[in-house]
Amino acid sequence: MSTATVDSDARQEIRTLTVVSLVHLVSHFFWLALVPLLPSLTTLLNVSYLELGLAITIMNAVSAATQAPVGFLVDRLGARFLLLTGVLIGAAGFLLVAIVPTYPALIVGAVLIGLGNCVYHPADYSILSAEMNAQRMGRAYSIHTFSGYLGFAVAPPVVLAFLWLGGPRFALAAIGIAGILLALPMIPGLIEELRRERAPKTSAKQDSSALALITGPVIALTVMFTLVNLSTGMMQTYMVAAVSDLLALPQSVGAASLTAFFFALVAGVLAGGFVADRSKRQAFVALGGFGLAALFALAVPVLKPGPNGVLALISAAGFCAGLIMPSRDLLVRKASPPDAVGRVFGIVTTGFNFGGMIGPLIGGALIDYRLPAWIFYGSALFMLATVLIALAVERKPER
C-alpha cells in the first residue's frame, strides 16, 4: 500500500471520528439540557418539580424501550441516516416546547428527545467499528466517549447562557437549533452512505435475527453496562450528600470532589484508549482499572480522610474507572457478528438506561436512611461485579 493511500485512509478516519464524536457530543448535550432549565420551566409551564421529573423519567423510558429495535434499523437503513434523523427528532422536542409552552407539549417533547437519543449508541459504534482501523479502535472509542462527557460538561453553562440571553423559550429554541447546526457536517458522509446502499451488492449480507443475537455474552454485557452505570452513577449523583453526611465536611468539598471525579474520569477514558489498543485481554484492563477504583472508593468510608484526602481518593477512583471504558466497548465489538454491530450495541447499551433508572432510587434510599458510606461500598461492589462479568465474557470461546 502506497504512502498516499495510507495518508488518505488516515484522513478519512479522522473525518469520520470527528463527525461521529461531534454528534455524540450533541446527544449528551441534549440529554442534560433540560436539567438547568427546570427552575425556569416550573414558572413557564406552571408545573411542579414532580411533574418535570415525570417528563425526564418518560424520556429515559422511551430511550430504553427503543434503543435495541433501532439497532436493527441502523444495520438495515444506514447508520448516518439514522443519526441525522435522531438529531432532528431530538431537536424537534426542544423546538416544540419553545413554540407551545405547555405541559402536554413538554411530555411530547420528552418522548421525542428519548426517541432521538436511542439512535446514537448503535449508530455511532456501527460507524466506528466499520470504518476505523482495528489497531486504533480503542483510541477511537475513547475519543468518542470523551466527546459524550464533554457534551455533559458544556450543557449547563451553555444552556444557562441561552437562558440569560432570552429566557426559557429562547433557550429551548437555541438548544434545538444548535444541535441541528452541529449535525450538518454529517451530510457529506450521509450522501456517500446512500450511494453505497443503492450500489449492487456483490455478496449476500448475513441477516442475524433478534433471537440469534440474544446470546449469553450479549446478555452478560448488557448486565455489565448496567453495573458500570450503577458503579459510577451512584457516586456522581450523590457525591455531595455522601461526602457531607459521612465525613461532616462542607458541601463545597463534596462539589469539588464531584468535579474532580468527572475530570479524572475523562482523563482516564483518553488514557484507556491507548491501553485498550495495546492490550490483547480487555478483561484484564477491567480487572486492573475497576479493581483499583473499587479500592479507592472503599478507602473513603474506611479511612474517613480530610478534604485533600477525599479529593485525592475520588480523583484516583475516577481515573481508574474511566480507564476501562474503551476496553468495555471492545468487548462488545468482539461479541458482535460483523454484520450486526449496530444491533448488538443497541441491545447492550440499554444497560445504561437501566442503570440510570435504578441507581438514583438505590442511592436516594441510602441517603434517606442515613447510610452515606454505602454510596461508596455499593459503587465498589458494582465495580467488582463488573470485573467478574468481563472475565467471564472474555473466556467464552468465539462463535
MOMOBEL-V203584 format. One record per residue. N is the residue number from 1. RES is the residue in one letter. OMEGA is omega in degrees with one decimal (NA if undefined). NEAR is the number of other C-alpha atoms within 8 Angstrom. Layout:
BEGIN
N_RES_OMEGA_NEAR + N_RES_OMEGA_NEAR
END
This chain:
BEGIN
1_M_-177.4_4 + 2_S_178.3_5 + 3_T_180.0_6 + 4_A_178.9_6 + 5_T_178.8_8 + 6_V_-179.9_9 + 7_D_178.8_8 + 8_S_178.1_8 + 9_D_-180.0_8 + 10_A_178.7_8 + 11_R_178.4_8 + 12_Q_177.8_8 + 13_E_179.4_11 + 14_I_178.3_8 + 15_R_179.9_8 + 16_T_-178.2_10 + 17_L_-179.5_11 + 18_T_-176.8_8 + 19_V_-179.2_11 + 20_V_180.0_11 + 21_S_178.4_13 + 22_L_177.9_11 + 23_V_176.1_13 + 24_H_174.6_14 + 25_L_179.0_14 + 26_V_-177.5_14 + 27_S_179.7_13 + 28_H_175.9_12 + 29_F_177.6_13 + 30_F_-173.0_13 + 31_W_-177.0_10 + 32_L_-169.7_11 + 33_A_-179.8_12 + 34_L_-172.7_8 + 35_V_178.8_7 + 36_P_-178.2_10 + 37_L_-172.9_12 + 38_L_179.3_10 + 39_P_179.7_7 + 40_S_-179.0_8 + 41_L_177.6_11 + 42_T_178.9_12 + 43_T_-177.1_8 + 44_L_-175.4_8 + 45_L_-178.6_9 + 46_N_-178.9_7 + 47_V_178.6_10 + 48_S_175.7_7 + 49_Y_177.2_8 + 50_L_179.0_6 + 51_E_176.3_8 + 52_L_177.1_11 + 53_G_177.3_8 + 54_L_178.6_8 + 55_A_179.7_11 + 56_I_175.8_9 + 57_T_177.6_9 + 58_I_179.0_12 + 59_M_178.6_13 + 60_N_-176.5_12 + 61_A_179.7_10 + 62_V_-179.7_11 + 63_S_-179.7_14 + 64_A_-175.5_12 + 65_A_-172.6_7 + 66_T_-173.2_10 + 67_Q_-179.7_15 + 68_A_176.5_15 + 69_P_179.8_10 + 70_V_175.3_13 + 71_G_176.7_17 + 72_F_178.2_12 + 73_L_178.8_11 + 74_V_-178.5_16 + 75_D_-178.0_14 + 76_R_-172.5_6 + 77_L_-178.4_8 + 78_G_-174.3_12 + 79_A_-177.2_13 + 80_R_177.7_12 + 81_F_179.4_9 + 82_L_179.1_13 + 83_L_-179.8_13 + 84_L_176.5_10 + 85_T_179.1_9 + 86_G_177.9_14 + 87_V_-178.2_16 + 88_L_179.0_10 + 89_I_178.4_12 + 90_G_178.0_16 + 91_A_179.1_14 + 92_A_177.6_12 + 93_G_178.7_16 + 94_F_-178.5_14 + 95_L_179.1_11 + 96_L_-178.4_12 + 97_V_177.2_14 + 98_A_-177.5_12 + 99_I_-178.6_7 + 100_V_-173.8_7 + 101_P_177.3_12 + 102_T_-179.4_8 + 103_Y_175.6_8 + 104_P_177.2_6 + 105_A_177.5_11 + 106_L_178.7_13 + 107_I_176.9_10 + 108_V_177.7_9 + 109_G_177.7_13 + 110_A_176.9_13 + 111_V_180.0_12 + 112_L_178.7_13 + 113_I_177.1_17 + 114_G_177.9_15 + 115_L_178.5_14 + 116_G_-176.6_15 + 117_N_-174.1_13 + 118_C_-175.2_13 + 119_V_-162.0_15 + 120_Y_-174.7_13 + 121_H_178.4_10 + 122_P_-178.4_18 + 123_A_-179.8_15 + 124_D_-176.0_12 + 125_Y_176.4_11 + 126_S_179.6_14 + 127_I_-177.1_11 + 128_L_-178.2_13 + 129_S_-177.8_11 + 130_A_-166.9_6 + 131_E_179.1_8 + 132_M_175.9_10 + 133_N_-176.5_7 + 134_A_-179.8_6 + 135_Q_179.0_6 + 136_R_-173.7_9 + 137_M_179.8_14 + 138_G_178.7_16 + 139_R_177.0_14 + 140_A_178.1_12 + 141_Y_-177.9_12 + 142_S_178.7_15 + 143_I_177.3_12 + 144_H_179.3_12 + 145_T_178.1_12 + 146_F_-178.8_11 + 147_S_177.0_12 + 148_G_178.1_15 + 149_Y_176.8_11 + 150_L_175.1_9 + 151_G_174.9_14 + 152_F_-174.3_13 + 153_A_-175.2_7 + 154_V_-175.6_9 + 155_A_-177.0_12 + 156_P_-178.5_12 + 157_P_-179.5_7 + 158_V_-179.7_8 + 159_V_178.1_13 + 160_L_176.1_10 + 161_A_175.8_8 + 162_F_-179.0_13 + 163_L_179.6_12 + 164_W_-177.2_7 + 165_L_-172.8_7 + 166_G_179.4_9 + 167_G_-172.3_9 + 168_P_-179.0_13 + 169_R_175.4_11 + 170_F_-178.9_12 + 171_A_179.4_12 + 172_L_179.2_12 + 173_A_-178.9_11 + 174_A_178.1_9 + 175_I_-179.8_13 + 176_G_-178.4_14 + 177_I_178.9_9 + 178_A_178.6_8 + 179_G_179.4_12 + 180_I_-179.2_11 + 181_L_-179.7_7 + 182_L_179.3_10 + 183_A_-176.8_14 + 184_L_177.8_7 + 185_P_177.2_7 + 186_M_-169.1_10 + 187_I_178.0_8 + 188_P_178.3_7 + 189_G_178.4_8 + 190_L_178.7_10 + 191_I_178.7_8 + 192_E_178.4_8 + 193_E_178.8_10 + 194_L_176.0_9 + 195_R_-179.5_8 + 196_R_-179.4_7 + 197_E_-178.9_8 + 198_R_-178.1_6 + 199_A_178.5_6 + 200_P_-178.5_5 + 201_K_-179.3_5 + 202_T_179.6_4 + 203_S_-179.9_4 + 204_A_179.8_5 + 205_K_178.7_5 + 206_Q_-178.9_5 + 207_D_-179.7_6 + 208_S_179.1_8 + 209_S_-179.2_6 + 210_A_-177.1_6 + 211_L_-179.9_5 + 212_A_-178.7_7 + 213_L_-179.4_9 + 214_I_179.9_8 + 215_T_177.7_7 + 216_G_178.8_6 + 217_P_-179.3_9 + 218_V_176.5_14 + 219_I_-179.5_10 + 220_A_179.4_10 + 221_L_175.3_13 + 222_T_176.2_13 + 223_V_-179.6_10 + 224_M_177.9_13 + 225_F_176.1_14 + 226_T_-178.9_14 + 227_L_177.2_14 + 228_V_178.5_13 + 229_N_179.4_13 + 230_L_-174.4_14 + 231_S_-179.8_14 + 232_T_-176.5_10 + 233_G_179.8_12 + 234_M_179.1_14 + 235_M_179.6_11 + 236_Q_-173.8_9 + 237_T_-171.3_9 + 238_Y_-179.5_11 + 239_M_-175.2_13 + 240_V_-178.9_14 + 241_A_-176.6_11 + 242_A_179.6_13 + 243_V_-179.3_14 + 244_S_-176.3_13 + 245_D_-174.7_10 + 246_L_-170.9_9 + 247_L_-179.2_9 + 248_A_178.4_7 + 249_L_178.7_10 + 250_P_179.2_7 + 251_Q_178.1_10 + 252_S_177.6_7 + 253_V_176.7_12 + 254_G_179.1_15 + 255_A_177.5_10 + 256_A_177.9_9 + 257_S_179.2_14 + 258_L_177.9_12 + 259_T_179.2_8 + 260_A_179.2_12 + 261_F_-179.0_14 + 262_F_-179.2_9 + 263_F_179.0_10 + 264_A_178.7_13 + 265_L_-179.7_15 + 266_V_177.2_12 + 267_A_177.8_10 + 268_G_178.2_15 + 269_V_-179.4_18 + 270_L_177.6_13 + 271_A_-178.5_10 + 272_G_176.7_17 + 273_G_178.0_18 + 274_F_179.0_10 + 275_V_-178.5_11 + 276_A_-179.2_15 + 277_D_-178.3_12 + 278_R_-177.8_6 + 279_S_175.3_8 + 280_K_-178.7_6 + 281_R_-177.8_7 + 282_Q_179.3_13 + 283_A_178.1_12 + 284_F_174.1_8 + 285_V_177.3_14 + 286_A_179.7_15 + 287_L_-179.1_10 + 288_G_-175.9_8 + 289_G_-177.7_13 + 290_F_175.3_15 + 291_G_177.7_12 + 292_L_178.9_10 + 293_A_178.5_16 + 294_A_178.7_14 + 295_L_179.2_10 + 296_F_178.0_12 + 297_A_178.8_15 + 298_L_-177.3_11 + 299_A_-178.5_10 + 300_V_179.4_12 + 301_P_-178.4_11 + 302_V_-176.2_6 + 303_L_-177.2_6 + 304_K_-176.0_9 + 305_P_174.3_9 + 306_G_-175.5_7 + 307_P_-178.0_8 + 308_N_178.7_7 + 309_G_178.0_8 + 310_V_-179.7_12 + 311_L_-179.1_11 + 312_A_-178.2_8 + 313_L_-179.6_12 + 314_I_177.8_14 + 315_S_179.5_14 + 316_A_177.9_11 + 317_A_179.7_15 + 318_G_179.9_16 + 319_F_-178.8_16 + 320_C_177.3_14 + 321_A_178.3_14 + 322_G_-177.1_15 + 323_L_-172.9_17 + 324_I_-168.4_15 + 325_M_174.6_12 + 326_P_177.4_16 + 327_S_174.7_15 + 328_R_-179.2_10 + 329_D_177.9_9 + 330_L_175.7_12 + 331_L_178.8_12 + 332_V_180.0_13 + 333_R_179.0_9 + 334_K_-178.6_7 + 335_A_-174.1_9 + 336_S_167.7_9 + 337_P_-175.3_7 + 338_P_-177.0_5 + 339_D_-173.3_9 + 340_A_-178.5_12 + 341_V_-179.9_15 + 342_G_-179.1_14 + 343_R_-178.1_16 + 344_V_177.3_15 + 345_F_176.3_15 + 346_G_178.6_16 + 347_I_-171.4_13 + 348_V_-175.4_15 + 349_T_168.8_12 + 350_T_175.0_14 + 351_G_175.8_14 + 352_F_-178.3_11 + 353_N_177.5_13 + 354_F_178.1_10 + 355_G_179.2_15 + 356_G_178.6_12 + 357_M_-175.1_10 + 358_I_-172.5_9 + 359_G_-179.6_12 + 360_P_178.5_11 + 361_L_179.2_8 + 362_I_-178.4_8 + 363_G_178.4_12 + 364_G_177.9_9 + 365_A_-180.0_8 + 366_L_178.6_12 + 367_I_-180.0_11 + 368_D_-178.7_7 + 369_Y_175.3_6 + 370_R_177.4_7 + 371_L_-175.4_9 + 372_P_179.7_13 + 373_A_-176.9_9 + 374_W_168.6_9 + 375_I_-179.6_14 + 376_F_176.4_13 + 377_Y_-178.7_11 + 378_G_178.2_9 + 379_S_179.5_16 + 380_A_179.0_14 + 381_L_178.2_10 + 382_F_177.4_12 + 383_M_-179.7_15 + 384_L_176.5_11 + 385_A_176.8_10 + 386_T_179.3_13 + 387_V_-179.3_13 + 388_L_179.3_8 + 389_I_179.5_11 + 390_A_178.7_13 + 391_L_-179.6_11 + 392_A_-178.8_8 + 393_V_-176.4_10 + 394_E_177.3_11 + 395_R_179.0_6 + 396_K_176.2_7 + 397_P_179.5_5 + 398_E_-179.1_4 + 399_R_NA_2
END
